[in-house]
């Protein structure tokens, strides 16, 4: 039986030139099979029906005029969208296939089955409209996909349903909005050999950061079973992030994030009955395990990079793993249609002005803040009750929800990850969403006044009440270049990506304490001494947080390394200076299990902190975990732009002992380009500057502590607030003395400032430039303003 190529084309014969004939999805599959198989990218084979097949189907059943009449009735307002959609779909579902089309589909299906040595191959039947997957119109989720279809009868039933899905209510509405002619778009169906992911895993992958547009990050979502649950957002998947530029080096593992998702259920094959697939709950073991190994994450990431390079644009891909062979496959690839289309000349920065009670958290989509009354809609049949301008709260969304999503101030869902339907649509609409909260529909009642913030990193937070917030637009055009290196201060790994477009060169202060306090939460010695820990409540918390880690100290190293790596990746290859932990003893004590290991001090500010801890037997092993994390980031992940900084180093003897401990832990100054800086925040640092310059690669001025100790003023004492001023002449003279000492001929060490002062007082930035400062590290929202001041000061100096 011959295949008539007017109606059916094998994937291996298709390419991008065939988009008008088989739609973006099928053209892309054929293009990848032909162009990327030699590079190791695996794509399941199959075939596609053509646009001509669709039009012959329409003509064979005399449907064109009848469909046109129905659509015009909707456009003129005489019939509702729901009535028209149902009527047109019914026409298509009752229509018959032309004999020539039937023969060609049978021939292609039989050939595919023979190729896989089965009588009736299990296939996915995917809709591919001739106007979808365009750069400015994704048509995401508008048409249907049918999985585990087997046998000719099921093939033709699925094919008819795919044709009918061209006229779902959501598809009609979307085309109306985008201005597409309903009778100029055809439906091609892709019949693709199933990947048996039902007993393995599958998911979605992007070759760009979907929230910030950062181009060097690959995001992979993964869940157990077939991939529809991830796409539809019915589960909260694992999320992995891989730093793209370092993928070429096989020895490196640049996986900068691995977040364990709940993966509440999995879609599997169904046996018997009319359903070809069914959902079942995952086991506790599956929920607490990652779907992909590190090797598999890296393989997918390398494929994503290859696919993006081939198409010359950021891509949105779906992948699946075959359970019997263990092999990975790419099952779809299309252009990413949100971040890749943005060319922002401004950066919009949202900031909460009030504080409030945290009610709920999830995954932040977008970077905005919204407030309003909750409107809880549990079922698509209730969407007529939605109040415009409310916060939509629901379990999950699909394309049927788009009409009310457009009217929402923000969206909160129980389920879903960064690549689910709610996330994709909210990005397209430019409204904030918090997905995967787990309990939004039970915790938030109708009329509940809340504020949802996506402006605090990857964690979206729902706050009680209507909090005051502001939005500032930072213009990125016409920013002058400066000789002085302008850097950024960062604490949160998530925040680093939000500022990647700023015109700075590196990070002058990355605060390790934030990662330990907010992400790890456990005292390092409580992990190392877990078995001997007497605090039962602390042991219980540690056991829960370290679930999945046989070695509890690895929990600390892994989370700290990945947090640092995300910050480093955001500015690579520019230097990122990571300050080793600078908690005071009372702050360390507040970590889980910390009270058993910390002394009580009357003045922690001048107590057991900084360098003195690192070589002390009381903390030395904890510092070893910090060192292991830095070494992993630099040597295993490949982010050797990470440099380290030692805080509160009081004496030369202390400097020598810390450098010895660093070397013992594999961090030897000068090896693999490692530079070690010292904070300049104690008067003795300036007095001993020449000797310290022989031991360290540079100085970073901590203006807060330096001012406090030079003036003898407690910066937190409100009665002395008028005396605490980093612009004081005594502080200025000491900074100038430091610069003169270490900028002499034959002894030149870099000096930067990472304290708060230049961010708060731009005039101090001008004075620092005049004094010869090498770098100024600023809070992100002050970079543009201060950079202009620095450029002006440099012009005046000539």
Secondary structure, 3 states (H helix, E strand, C coil): CCCCCCCEEEHHHCCHHHHHHHHHHHHHHHHHHHHHHHHCCCCCCEEEECHHHHHHHHHHCCCHHHHHHHHHHHHCCCCCHHHHHHHHHHHHHCCCCCHHHHHHHHHHHHHHHHHCCCCCCEEEEEEEECCCCECCECCCCCCCEEEEEECHHHHHHHHHHHHHHHHCHHHHHHHHHHCCCHHHCCEEEEEEECCCHHHCEEEEEECCCCCCCCCCEEEEEEEEECCHHHHHCCCCCEEEEEEHHHCCCCCCCCEEEEECCCCCEEEEECCCCCCCEEEEECCHHHHCCCCCCHHHHHHHHHHHHHHHHHHCCCEEEEEEECCCCCCEEEEEEEECCCHHHCCCCEEEEEEECCCCCEEEEEEEECCCEEEEEEEECCCHHHHHHCCCCCEEEECCCCHHHHHHHCCCCEEEECCCCCCCHHHHHHHHHCCEEEECCCCHHHHCCCCCEEEEECCCCCEEEEEECCCCEEEEEEECCCCCCCCCEEEEEECCHHHHHHCCCCCCCCEEEEEHHHHHHHHHCECHHHHHCHHHCCCHHHHHHHHHHCCCCCCHHHHHHHHHHHHHHHHHHHHCCCCEEEECCCCCHHHHHCCECHHHCCCCCCCHHHCCCCHHHHCCCCCHHHHHHHHHHHHHHHHHCCCCCEEEEECCCCCHHHHHHHHHHHHHCCCCCCHHHCCEEEEECCHHHHHCHHHHHCCCCEEEECHHHHHHHHHCCCCCCHHHCCCCCCCCHHHHHHHHHHHHHHEECCEECEEEECCCHHHHCHHHHHHHHHHCCCEEEEEHHHHHHHHHHHHHHHHHHC
